[in-house]
Amino acid sequence: MDTTIADARSDTSSDLGDEPQPARIVREYGPFGDAERVHGVTHDGRRVWAATGAQLVAFDPASGAVTRTLDRPCDAGTAFDGTHLWQIAETRIDKIDPATGAVLASIPAPGGGCDSGLAWAEGSLWVGQYQQRKIHRIDPATGAVQRTIESDRFVTGVTWVEGELWHGTWESDASEIRRIDPHSGAVLARLAMPQGTGVSGLESDGADLFYCGGGPSGKVRAVRRPRATRS
């Protein structure tokens, strides 16, 4: 089932400032069957995929209807490269054919089991390391780390949109979606989730929405992405 929480008006801000802005949750999806958690989220241009531990669940973001499931281990971040799904499964990252669910290749995850978010951008995978507070850019063919960005918070999800790098955080009862400088790691914008609402995976739809895994709630939440006004 899905629930509309607020209207879907676009949000424009001329100054995001240093203080966090409240995250605008516009819709909730799930829970999905017997799944107790959502670990990772991605968007393939039409559907949203949620990693629920033992099954990848695809749903239509317009209707909320589940359209596909794949029985694959999926205990952390998920990404889509335009053709294939990529899924963290314990100490490895699997490259998956979304049509069949077949694993086409696997590479080692840089955190050796301590990995969280996953995104695809610029021909590379970007992998979050949760408690290490890092984001690695890695070679999708070998898993070799190409560079590392430091964060000042736990990393629970990673996404790129329009040249902007965003990541989810979740520490104690506080959770945010943050835009950071991809070179320095400096925080450029912060969206604060409502108290008790966490981000366990993060993906942009390429436009105005983020899809956020909701951890033990078993839900995925759509959050409006703010846009800074450019002169």
matplotlib code that plots the C-alpha trace (Angstrom):
import matplotlib.pyplot as plt

x = [0.0, 1.1, 0.1, 0.2, 1.5, 1.7, 1.3, 3.8, 4.6, 8.2, 10.3, 12.6, 15.1, 17.4, 19.5, 19.7, 21.9, 23.7, 20.7, 18.9, 15.7, 12.8, 12.6, 9.3, 8.0, 5.5, 4.6, 5.2, 5.3, 5.1, 5.7, 6.3, 4.8, 6.7, 9.8, 10.8, 13.4, 14.5, 18.2, 18.8, 16.9, 17.4, 15.4, 15.6, 13.9, 10.4, 10.4, 11.8, 13.7, 13.9, 16.4, 14.5, 17.2, 16.4, 14.4, 14.6, 11.2, 10.3, 7.2, 5.5, 6.0, 2.8, 0.5, 2.7, 1.9, 4.7, 5.6, 8.5, 10.5, 13.9, 15.1, 18.6, 20.6, 20.4, 21.4, 22.7, 22.8, 21.4, 22.2, 21.2, 23.6, 21.1, 21.1, 22.0, 21.3, 24.1, 23.6, 25.6, 25.4, 27.5, 31.2, 30.6, 28.7, 26.7, 25.9, 22.4, 20.4, 17.0, 15.1, 16.2, 17.8, 21.0, 24.2, 26.5, 29.6, 30.7, 33.4, 34.6, 32.9, 35.5, 34.2, 34.3, 30.8, 30.6, 29.2, 25.9, 24.8, 25.4, 25.1, 26.2, 27.7, 30.4, 31.0, 31.8, 30.1, 30.0, 29.9, 29.1, 30.8, 28.5, 30.5, 33.7, 31.9, 33.3, 32.2, 34.4, 34.4, 35.3, 36.0, 32.9, 35.1, 37.5, 36.3, 39.5, 39.0, 39.7, 39.2, 37.6, 35.5, 35.3, 32.0, 31.4, 28.4, 27.5, 26.7, 23.5, 22.8, 24.4, 23.1, 24.1, 21.7, 22.6, 26.2, 25.2, 26.4, 23.9, 24.1, 21.8, 22.8, 21.3, 22.7, 20.6, 17.2, 18.5, 18.5, 19.3, 19.8, 22.9, 24.5, 28.2, 31.1, 32.3, 36.0, 36.2, 33.2, 32.1, 28.3, 26.4, 22.8, 20.9, 17.4, 16.3, 13.9, 11.1, 12.1, 12.1, 12.2, 15.5, 17.2, 18.6, 19.1, 19.0, 18.3, 17.3, 14.7, 16.9, 14.4, 12.7, 12.4, 14.6, 13.6, 14.6, 14.7, 13.0, 15.0, 12.9, 9.7, 9.8, 8.8, 10.2, 9.6, 9.6, 11.2, 11.1, 14.6, 15.1, 16.6, 18.7, 17.8, 20.6, 21.0]
y = [0.0, 3.6, 6.8, 10.4, 12.5, 15.9, 17.7, 17.2, 20.9, 21.6, 23.4, 26.2, 27.9, 30.7, 30.1, 26.7, 28.1, 26.3, 25.2, 22.0, 22.5, 20.1, 17.2, 17.3, 13.8, 13.6, 9.9, 6.6, 3.1, -0.3, -2.2, -4.9, -8.3, -9.9, -7.7, -6.2, -3.7, -1.7, -1.6, 0.0, 1.8, 2.6, 3.9, 2.5, 5.3, 3.7, 1.7, 2.0, -1.0, -1.7, -4.2, -6.0, -8.5, -11.6, -10.0, -7.0, -5.5, -3.2, -1.0, 1.6, 5.0, 6.4, 3.6, 2.0, -1.4, -4.1, -5.0, -7.4, -9.3, -10.9, -13.4, -12.1, -11.4, -7.6, -6.3, -2.9, -0.4, -0.8, 1.0, 1.0, 1.7, 2.1, -1.6, -3.6, -3.6, -3.5, -4.9, -5.0, -8.5, -8.8, -8.6, -8.3, -6.3, -8.3, -7.1, -8.4, -8.8, -7.2, -9.3, -12.7, -12.0, -13.7, -12.5, -11.6, -10.7, -9.9, -7.6, -7.2, -4.5, -2.0, -2.1, -5.9, -6.1, -2.6, -1.0, 0.9, 3.2, 2.5, 4.7, 4.7, 7.9, 8.8, 5.1, 4.2, 2.8, 5.1, 3.1, 4.4, 3.1, 3.5, 3.9, 4.8, 7.9, 7.6, 7.4, 5.5, 5.7, 2.3, 0.5, -1.6, -4.1, -4.8, -3.1, -1.1, 2.1, 5.1, 7.8, 8.5, 11.3, 11.8, 12.7, 13.9, 11.7, 8.0, 7.3, 5.3, 6.0, 7.7, 9.3, 11.7, 14.0, 16.9, 16.9, 17.0, 14.4, 13.6, 11.1, 9.9, 9.9, 8.2, 8.5, 7.8, 9.4, 12.0, 11.4, 13.8, 13.9, 16.0, 17.5, 17.5, 18.9, 15.9, 17.0, 18.3, 16.6, 20.0, 20.0, 22.3, 21.5, 19.5, 18.1, 17.0, 14.0, 14.0, 12.6, 8.8, 8.7, 7.4, 7.0, 3.6, 4.0, 6.9, 7.4, 10.3, 9.8, 12.1, 15.0, 16.4, 13.4, 11.3, 7.8, 6.9, 3.5, 3.6, 0.9, -1.2, 0.6, -1.5, 1.6, 3.7, 7.4, 10.0, 13.3, 16.5, 17.6, 21.4, 23.4, 26.4, 29.5, 30.4, 33.9]
z = [0.0, -0.4, 1.4, 0.1, 3.0, 1.5, -1.8, -4.6, -5.3, -6.4, -3.8, -4.8, -2.4, -3.0, 0.1, 1.7, 4.5, 7.3, 9.2, 8.1, 6.1, 7.0, 4.6, 2.6, 2.6, -0.2, -0.3, 1.5, 0.0, 1.7, 3.8, 1.1, 2.1, 4.9, 4.5, 7.8, 6.6, 3.5, 3.1, -0.3, -3.0, -6.6, -9.6, -13.1, -14.9, -14.5, -11.3, -7.8, -6.5, -2.8, -1.2, 1.6, 2.7, 0.7, -2.1, -4.5, -4.9, -7.8, -7.6, -9.8, -8.0, -9.5, -8.2, -5.5, -7.1, -6.8, -10.4, -10.0, -7.4, -7.6, -5.0, -4.3, -1.1, -0.6, 2.8, 1.9, -1.0, -4.5, -7.8, -11.5, -14.3, -17.1, -17.9, -14.8, -11.1, -8.6, -5.2, -2.0, -0.5, 2.6, 1.5, -2.3, -4.9, -7.4, -11.0, -11.7, -14.9, -13.9, -16.4, -15.0, -11.6, -12.7, -11.2, -14.1, -12.1, -8.5, -7.1, -3.5, -1.5, -0.3, 3.3, 3.6, 5.0, 6.5, 3.3, 3.1, 0.2, -3.5, -6.5, -10.2, -11.8, -14.3, -15.1, -11.5, -8.4, -5.4, -2.1, 1.3, 4.4, 7.4, 10.6, 8.8, 7.4, 3.9, 0.3, -2.1, -5.9, -7.2, -10.5, -11.3, -13.1, -10.3, -7.1, -6.9, -4.9, -7.1, -4.5, -1.1, 0.2, 4.0, 5.7, 9.2, 9.8, 9.3, 5.6, 5.0, 1.3, -1.7, -4.9, -7.6, -9.4, -11.9, -10.7, -7.0, -4.6, -1.8, 1.0, 3.8, 7.5, 10.5, 14.0, 17.1, 16.4, 13.9, 10.2, 7.3, 3.6, 2.9, -0.2, 0.0, -2.1, -4.1, -3.7, -0.1, 1.5, 2.9, 3.7, 1.3, 2.2, 4.8, 4.9, 8.3, 8.4, 11.0, 14.4, 14.4, 10.6, 9.2, 5.8, 5.2, 1.4, -1.0, -4.7, -6.9, -9.7, -11.8, -11.3, -8.2, -5.8, -3.6, -2.7, 0.9, 2.5, 5.9, 7.6, 10.1, 9.1, 5.9, 3.9, 1.1, 1.4, -1.5, -0.4, -2.4, -3.6, -3.0, -5.9, -5.4, -7.5, -9.8, -11.2]

ax = plt.figure().add_subplot(projection="3d")
ax.plot(x, y, z, "-o")
ax.set_aspect("equal")
plt.show()
